[in-house]
Amino acid sequence: MPQPHVQYVEAAPGVRLWTERRGDPDAPVLLLIMGAQASGLGWPEELCDALAGRHQVIRYDHRDTGRSTWAYDKEPYRITDLADDVIAVLDGLGIERAHLVGMSLGGMLTQLVLCDHPNRVLSATLIGTNALSTTPLVHADGTRTAVEDLPGIDERILEEWARPVEDHGIEAELDRRVRHWRLLHGDSIPFDPEYFRALERRVIEHTGRCDSSGAHGRADHTGMDRTQALAATGVPALVVVADAEPVFPPPHPHHLAQVTGGGAALVDIPGMGHALPRQVLEPLAEAVLAHTARV
């Protein structure tokens, strides 16, 4: 397979985004959208290569991550601006339409794009995220659960997020990130600390620094509700059900599928949490490729 091609695109005045493309340039485009404070390198190489067997695969660094512009402290932005960045990546690379795969915050950005720019989206795959909708979940027996009553984030993760992030050097930072991944990983699949340590070491080498701006947690999260547009979308959507998910546990995926375009498809990835260990990469790639092939 040819070496990935790196290109920077202008997302806004003074904001450049790092992008990487691999696979056949004439194949349908699949754009990977990572979660909060996560570099595009958070998408494992094995997964990118598997998807590139049938797609031109693009991953990119959000603002304030990786090699993209870090400028939140000087020029604060809204989370919805990160959704505009998705369109900026497509425009900057000369791409009219793409399959979108979003994880965590990336899944929310994917929803914003498929609602606000449906003509740019061939399909959407949503992983480890919640619905940008206030519509209640309707159960098989007809009872309803309000959005605010759906399960919350694991308390252990909330405690970890509340800890101050201090600079004690690269190895200490790697320890912190591996501890974080252990919590996000869930309790079903055996956790491999060296796998995640190597992943985060690559991210740090790619970024050239080991700190985090925390920008995505501090950014304005208002204006993200898409209840009506999400229900009306005709974009084919697939929602991943991860039974060990500790951030947006079931029935969040079922709710998201229910409120999206009259019913999105669901696919189970057994043992998956809010992470991408080796054990889930093959079934996840198969699910995504089966979904995009149907479009």
Secondary structure, 3 states (H helix, E strand, C coil): CCCCEEEEEEEECCEEEEEEEECCCCCCEEEEECCCCCCHHHCCHHHHHHHCCCCEEEEECCCCCCCCCCCCCCCCCEHHHHHHHHHHHHHHCCCCCEEEEEECHHHHHHHHHHHHCHHHEEEEEEECCCCCCCCCEECCCCCEECHHHCCCCCHHHHHHHHCCCCCCCHHHHHHHHHHHHHHHHCCCCCCCHHHHHHHHHHHHHHHCCCCCCCHHHHCECCCCCCHHHHHHCCCCEEEEECCCCCCCCCCHHHHHHHHCCCCCEEEECCCCCCCCCHHHHHHHHHHHHHHHHCC
